[in-house]
């Protein structure tokens, strides 16, 4: 597991969001859940929906 500082994590998240990579990744995860390729708890699915709405 890679150990990142809080500053590094924030920079990485900022970069992913600014280049739309995060949006594509989250949407892909949502789609995988909806078609049954991945199984996650309803809470996690709902959080992904909320994140997608925030970054779209």
Buried (B, 14 or more C-beta within 10 A) or exposed (E): EEEEEEEEEEEEEEEBBEEEEBBEEBBEBBEEBEEEEBEBEEEEBEEBEEBBEEBE
